[in-house]
């Protein structure tokens, strides 16, 4: 394994996919009611950090991979790759939206509306956010290269100033047929589904800030990264404490825990608590995942993170195609079904790995000669010298 890889980043991406899939499956199978009240509330709180972690790591990939490539080759050289990835996310968005036709959750008109962002795509909505975020990444890269490391904190301050002084004036105003796209992109007007594209950049920018602490990973380990986590969490913590002082602790926790709370409204509490939860999760993994490399058996669960787009699309579409009768047939085994959904997803993204290995091309032939093709001599410089594989 290339030791320039940062293994805990792969672990975190796989964990985020598993957590999001498990949380969605628990809701689909009505499994939350199988837990005691205290366990249910804690489990909801943990699973709610899945999406913030997922999006925050997109920002980390921008800083660790795309910024370096843009500095070396120029932003324009990255455009085809980013455009292709955006189209892949959009295709996944359409697939999850179309899956609702199978289970009668949506009609053809609903799918057509979601295709042009006039309606949601259920679990696939975040893929639409990803597609647009990737389309905006070249502009973000230019700003980052032009202004350096202070670009991300400055853009964060600008984003929330815009929210407080401009977008807040349009809260609960109904824009008719355009209510959904306005809410989807800007998080303004009548709140329908969050997080919006604009507000999601809170996680992206926070991820870029945190990733700056990984540039010294080989020499200093998690020390610089830990300092960044502490600084980012402290700023987010101030926001949370202010909300607790104003609304009460229970109201803040419930606002984060339930979808129709902070997340739908693109409220600061969702992003502040999401940043804290995601940052601390990453720090925990940074200090606990062995730096000397992971055991080979971990390649199977790690594929969830290394094929994150495929994994999220398959998991979301798979849950969406289940109709009401199929979900009710689960009965009182919802938790087991949710765990099974994660395991099945793991198998699905590893299907090539689980097939029997083909005969080796270097095996002796019947005439006793070798059929091996000449091998190319590679230079000592590894083509995978980036800190982690790009899957953003």
Secondary structure, DSSP 4 states (H G I P E B T S, - for coil): --TTS-HHHHHHHHHHHHHHHHHHHHHHTTGGGGS-HHHHHHHHHHHTHHHHHHHHHHHHHIIIIIHHHHHHH-HHHHHHHHHHHHHHHHHHHHHHHHHHHHTTSS-HHHHHHHHTTSS--GGGHHHHHHHHHHHHHHHHHHHHHHHTTHHHHHHHHHHHHHHHHTGGGGTT---GGGHHHHHHHH--SS--SS--HHHHHHHHHHHHHHHGGGTTHHHHTTHHHHHHHHHHHHHHHHHHHHHHHHH-HHHHHHHHHSIIIIIHHT-HHHHHHHHHHHHHHHHHHHHHS-TT---TTHHHHHHHHHTHHHHHHHHHHHHHT--HHHHHTTTT-HHHHHHHHHHHHHHHHTHHHHSPPPPPTTSB-TTS-B-PPPPPPPPSS-TT-SSS----
